[in-house]
Amino acid sequence: MEGLGITVTEHLLIHQKESPAATGRLTRLLQELIFGAKIISREVNKAGLVDIMGLTGEVNVQGERVRKLDDFANHVLIYRMERSGVICAMASEENADIITVPEHMSREDYILIFDPLDGSSNIDANVNIGTIFSIHRKVSERPYITLDDFLRRGSKQVAAGYFIYGPSTMLVYTTGKGVNGFTLDPSVGEFLLSHRNITIPEIGKIYSVNEAYTCYWDERTKKTVNYFKSQKTKGGKPYAARYIGSFVADFHRNLLYGGIFMYPADKKDPAKPRGKLRLLCEVAPMAYIIEQAGGAATDGEQNILDIKPSELHQRVPVFLGSKLDVKKATDIMQGKH
């Protein structure tokens, strides 16, 4: 546990001093996110003891039934971030439209996009869940916010990260200078540096995909998955199949151990094959993290971070993880093998 004892705030301030252009606003934003995550973590840890499990009876913009803890997490983050004084607008996986910070509140030029509780369908089964976030800077000179301010390539992110609520609560984030992980010490209420300069192995030993959807895949997708099912690792063992069904949990495991996560396009709707995961609030921030850790992320055709979004809740297929594994998957999807 190298570096244990350094708090996330200390780490942020150290890196802030290294940047001559730093103003402290990004540090403030991340501190507010951390505070919100502590509140969510507290509720996650006692979810089975209070009335915040199960469904609210509502349906979100994605057509999914909203769970009580999902709704709670969304409200916590919106409330905290509106009062942070450093963002002008945000977008949540749970809300159909962008959320503009009211004019009577202090505002700066940062934009936040987030999934308040990824993997929420697993809440009642006590499976690891998480919060994913992406930070951009408003670049237009307009005094107001429009959808165009959000529809930007992932390569333009200022920072990205996630909180994972599991046996311990962790924060993993990047500001474009490597990836670091912090574990929440509940005895002092602080996130402490536990995983310094995370680097994903160049080639992995795990493949993660929901094979129940095989019947919806095209032939190239089937060939890609079959490659990893039959491929041997450097140690001569077959790739291990590991799929939790919580993107944060699957991503976090593969980030540390090496491997590839796949959520291909499917043909449930033959007229519009598409992925399930959302580009702006899920895939782009994770792609930014994985690239900063030495990995790669594509949609099977192009780099995820190069995709120009066309809508707020756009979904994309994704192949993400160890660099050589992702390259092999992309080559197969492109018909090169």
Secondary structure, 3 states (H helix, E strand, C coil): CCCCCCEHHHHHHHHHHCCCCCCCHHHHHHHHHHHHHHHHHHHHHCCCCCCCCCEEEEECCCCCEEEHHHHHHHHHHHHHHHCCCCEEEEEECCCCCCEECCCCCCCCCEEEEEEEEECHHHHHHCCCEEEEEEEEECCCCCCCCCHHHCCCCHHHCCEEEEEEECCCEEEEEECCCCCEEEEEECCCCEEEEEECCCCCCCCCCEEECCHHHHHHCCHHHHHHHHHHHHCECCCCCECEECCCCCHHHHHHHHHHHCCEEEECCECCCCCCCECCCEHHHHHHHHHHHHHHCCCEEECCCCEHHHCCCCCCCCECCEEEECHHHHHHHHHHHCCCC
